[in-house]
């Protein structure tokens, strides 16, 4: 039997071994892991843009990609080499640009020394290619994921989803962006080309030798070397901010509109992003899209709060500043260096033929009367094999337990309630937020979503239509340490 975190918890409980786990479980709040490496100076290195992975072949049945998942040595901190796990050996991986209505086939070769499984987060895909946590690709093996791309334009992302190991393997670099494009979006005069920029934001911690350190118990017992220390069971926070794999970068921009596709791929850190200084009149962040694509109309924000797994599609008009101005993207949730993300250097005046239309995308609202059933899901801490962990409806994740069985083609309301803070992600389907705390949706709940944050003691109602594919999928907390410590459940579309 292969020993995993959950089986190890059970074995330890029955064996009564004297290990660091005894008598303590995960803290409820995320905890910062302090680096022993020296922090680099802020805003000294330019932002790197992940390359777009081009199809190896384009045929009548779709676009065919080839991707190797491998270890690599890359320079993240100046003068140090960091071993990463990377799609194409990069941190983060290359961007996939997908066209609606044109299937994509991604052939992966696993050159890592351990299994992987890749999930297209936000993808509307059959269960055979969804990246179910135990649908593993062994070391040295190959797997082709088939994505129908039968969904509207949106900012998606892909990442490792291996059961018990998602937190560690994403921390090591297994993540990348996937952009779906369609004709509706292409017809809009939004910023494009060099003025459309992906921003993959995460936090990480580094050892003095430059290595990414994931705080496992590592006392030599079978399975324990990959089990996170209980102190970090509430979620792991790094003490350095990376954007597209570069710590605290800068980007030179024209005095023009830019479109930023922003992804929070931190394990547990939340961001409240704002511009410092704000532009004259404020409201410098204009949201045009959410997890599931374009909003019906733009929404102006002074700041945008993002939980792990969420994406926000935002336009910033730098012509509201004078050329020569430096603008910092800050995280209002933190102070010091953790309160800074990156800088924009407004270098020159420029022509700009882009605009933000008053009407963006077609978002057909789902209404309560369409729902054939309402289900309740409670996210809370609890016992997992006699040790503290994270549960849904009082149950630790099991591949055999089915928590819900929606019928294909029907619409349901799911009431998500929490005792702690949890970003909840549904596979297969996008949803709309109906209510938060019994009232209206929050200011960041608009449009189609696949990840929604629950505050402590909060209930959020979402409504979803389960169409396209039958089969077993999961919903889970996207605080990756919570997910790895059993906060995941199956639903079966029948």
WORA-V328955 format. One record per residue. RES is the residue in three letters. SS is DSSP state (h for helix, s for strand, l for the rest). BURIAL is 1 if it has 16 or more other C-alpha atoms within 10 Angstrom, else 0. Layout:
# WORA-V328955
res: {RES/RES}
ss: {SS/SS}
burial: {BURIAL/BURIAL}
This chain:
# WORA-V328955
res: {UNK/UNK/UNK/UNK/UNK/UNK/UNK/UNK/UNK/UNK/UNK/UNK/UNK/UNK/UNK/UNK/UNK/UNK/UNK/UNK/UNK/UNK/UNK/UNK/UNK/UNK/UNK/UNK/UNK/UNK/UNK/UNK/UNK/UNK/UNK/UNK/UNK/UNK/UNK/UNK/UNK/UNK/UNK/UNK/UNK/UNK/UNK/UNK/UNK/UNK/UNK/UNK/UNK/UNK/UNK/UNK/UNK/UNK/UNK/UNK/UNK/UNK/UNK/UNK/UNK/UNK/UNK/UNK/UNK/UNK/UNK/UNK/UNK/UNK/UNK/UNK/UNK/UNK/UNK/UNK/UNK/UNK/UNK/UNK/UNK/UNK/UNK/UNK/UNK/UNK/UNK/UNK/UNK/UNK/UNK/UNK/UNK/UNK/UNK/UNK/UNK/UNK/UNK/UNK/UNK/UNK/UNK/UNK/UNK/UNK/UNK/UNK/UNK/UNK/UNK/UNK/UNK/UNK/UNK/UNK/UNK/UNK/UNK/UNK/UNK/UNK/UNK/UNK/UNK/UNK/UNK/UNK/UNK/UNK/UNK/UNK/UNK/UNK/UNK/UNK/UNK/UNK/UNK/UNK/UNK/UNK/UNK/UNK/UNK/UNK/UNK/UNK/UNK/UNK/UNK/UNK/UNK/UNK/UNK/UNK/UNK/UNK/UNK/UNK/UNK/UNK/UNK/UNK/UNK/UNK/UNK/UNK/UNK/UNK/UNK/UNK/UNK/UNK/UNK/UNK/UNK/UNK/UNK/UNK/UNK/UNK/UNK/UNK/UNK/UNK/UNK/UNK/UNK/UNK/UNK/UNK/UNK/UNK/UNK/UNK/UNK/UNK/UNK/UNK/UNK/UNK/UNK/UNK/UNK/UNK/UNK/UNK/UNK/UNK/UNK/UNK/UNK/UNK/UNK/UNK/UNK/UNK/UNK/UNK/UNK/UNK/UNK/UNK/UNK/UNK/UNK/UNK/UNK/UNK/UNK/UNK/UNK/UNK/UNK/UNK/UNK/UNK/UNK/UNK/UNK/UNK/UNK/UNK/UNK/UNK/UNK/UNK/UNK/UNK/UNK/UNK/UNK/UNK/UNK/UNK/UNK/UNK/UNK/UNK/UNK/UNK/UNK/UNK/UNK/UNK/UNK/UNK/UNK/UNK/UNK/UNK/UNK/UNK/UNK/UNK/UNK/UNK/UNK/UNK/UNK/UNK/UNK/UNK/UNK/UNK/UNK/UNK/UNK/UNK/UNK/UNK/UNK/UNK/UNK/UNK/UNK/UNK/UNK/UNK/UNK/UNK/UNK/UNK/UNK/UNK/UNK/UNK/UNK/UNK/UNK/UNK/UNK/UNK/UNK/UNK/UNK/UNK/UNK/UNK/UNK/UNK/UNK/UNK/UNK/UNK/UNK/UNK/UNK/UNK/UNK/UNK/UNK/UNK/UNK/UNK/UNK/UNK/UNK/UNK/UNK/UNK/UNK/UNK/UNK/UNK/UNK/UNK/UNK/UNK/UNK/UNK/UNK/UNK/UNK/UNK/UNK/UNK/UNK/UNK/UNK/UNK/UNK/UNK/UNK/UNK/UNK/UNK/UNK/UNK/UNK/UNK/UNK/UNK/UNK/UNK/UNK/UNK/UNK/UNK/UNK/UNK/UNK/UNK/UNK/UNK/UNK/UNK/UNK/UNK/UNK/UNK/UNK/UNK/UNK/UNK/UNK/UNK/UNK/UNK/UNK/UNK/UNK/UNK/UNK/UNK/UNK/UNK/UNK/UNK/UNK/UNK/UNK/UNK/UNK/UNK/UNK/UNK/UNK/UNK/UNK/UNK/UNK/UNK/UNK/UNK/UNK/UNK/UNK/UNK/UNK/UNK/UNK/UNK/UNK/UNK/UNK/UNK/UNK/UNK/UNK/UNK/UNK/UNK/UNK/UNK/UNK/UNK/UNK/UNK/UNK/UNK/UNK/UNK/UNK/UNK/UNK/UNK/UNK/UNK/UNK/UNK/UNK/UNK/UNK/UNK/UNK/UNK/UNK/UNK/UNK/UNK/UNK/UNK/UNK/UNK/UNK/UNK/UNK/UNK/UNK/UNK/UNK/UNK/UNK/UNK/UNK/UNK/UNK/UNK}
ss: {l/l/l/l/h/h/h/h/h/h/h/h/h/h/h/l/l/l/l/l/l/l/l/l/l/l/l/l/l/l/s/s/l/l/l/l/l/l/l/l/l/l/l/l/l/s/l/l/l/l/l/s/l/l/l/l/s/s/s/l/l/s/s/s/s/s/s/s/s/s/s/s/s/s/l/l/l/l/l/l/l/s/s/s/s/s/s/l/l/s/l/l/l/l/s/s/s/s/s/l/l/l/l/s/s/s/s/s/s/s/l/l/l/l/l/s/l/s/s/s/s/l/l/l/l/l/h/h/h/l/l/l/l/l/l/l/s/l/l/l/l/s/s/s/s/s/s/l/l/l/l/l/l/s/s/s/s/s/s/s/l/l/l/l/l/h/h/h/h/h/h/l/l/l/s/s/s/s/s/s/s/l/h/h/h/h/l/l/l/l/l/l/h/h/h/s/s/s/s/s/s/s/s/s/l/s/l/l/l/l/l/s/l/l/l/s/l/l/l/l/l/l/l/h/h/h/l/s/l/h/h/h/l/l/l/s/s/l/l/s/s/s/s/l/l/s/s/l/l/s/s/s/s/s/s/l/s/s/s/s/s/s/s/s/l/l/l/l/l/l/s/s/s/s/s/s/l/l/l/l/l/l/l/l/s/s/s/s/s/s/l/l/s/s/s/s/s/s/s/s/s/l/s/s/s/s/l/l/l/l/s/s/s/s/s/s/s/h/h/h/l/l/l/l/l/s/s/s/s/s/s/l/l/l/l/h/h/h/h/s/s/s/s/s/s/s/s/s/s/l/l/l/l/l/l/l/l/l/l/l/l/l/l/l/l/l/l/h/h/h/s/s/s/s/s/s/s/s/s/s/s/s/s/s/l/l/s/s/s/s/s/s/l/l/s/l/l/l/l/l/l/s/s/s/l/l/l/l/l/s/s/s/s/s/s/s/s/s/l/l/l/s/s/s/s/s/l/l/l/l/s/s/s/s/s/s/l/l/s/l/l/l/l/l/l/l/l/l/s/l/s/s/s/s/l/l/l/l/s/s/s/s/s/s/s/s/l/l/l/l/s/s/s/s/s/s/s/l/l/h/h/h/h/h/l/l/l/s/s/s/s/s/s/l}
burial: {0/0/0/1/1/1/0/1/1/0/0/1/1/0/0/0/0/0/0/0/1/0/0/0/1/1/1/1/0/1/1/1/1/0/1/0/0/0/0/0/0/1/1/0/1/1/1/0/1/1/0/0/1/0/1/0/0/0/0/0/0/1/1/1/1/1/1/1/1/1/1/1/1/1/1/1/1/0/0/0/0/1/1/1/1/1/1/1/1/1/1/1/1/1/1/1/1/1/1/1/0/0/1/1/1/1/1/1/1/1/1/1/0/0/1/1/1/1/1/1/1/1/1/1/1/1/1/0/1/1/1/1/1/0/1/1/1/1/0/0/0/0/1/1/1/1/1/1/1/1/1/1/1/1/1/1/1/1/1/1/1/1/1/1/1/1/1/1/1/1/1/1/1/1/1/1/1/1/1/1/1/0/0/0/1/0/0/0/0/1/1/0/0/0/1/1/1/1/1/1/1/1/1/1/1/1/0/0/0/1/1/1/1/1/1/0/1/0/0/0/0/0/1/1/0/1/1/1/1/1/1/1/1/1/1/1/1/1/1/1/1/1/1/1/1/1/1/1/1/1/1/0/1/1/1/1/1/1/1/1/1/1/1/1/1/1/1/1/1/1/1/1/1/1/1/0/0/1/1/0/0/0/1/1/1/1/1/1/1/1/1/1/1/1/1/1/1/1/1/1/1/1/1/1/1/1/1/1/1/1/1/1/1/1/1/1/1/1/1/1/1/0/1/0/0/1/1/1/1/1/1/1/0/0/0/0/1/1/1/1/1/1/1/1/1/1/1/0/0/0/0/0/0/0/0/1/0/0/0/1/1/0/0/0/0/1/0/0/0/0/1/0/0/0/0/0/1/1/1/1/1/1/0/1/1/0/1/1/1/1/1/1/0/1/1/1/1/0/0/0/0/0/1/1/0/1/1/1/0/0/1/1/1/1/1/1/1/1/1/1/1/1/1/1/1/1/1/1/1/1/1/1/1/1/1/1/0/0/0/0/1/0/0/1/1/1/1/1/1/1/1/1/1/1/1/0/0/1/1/1/1/1/1/1/1/1/1/0/1/1/0/1/1/1/1/1/1/1/1/1/1/1/1/1/1/1/1/1/1/1/1/1/1/0}
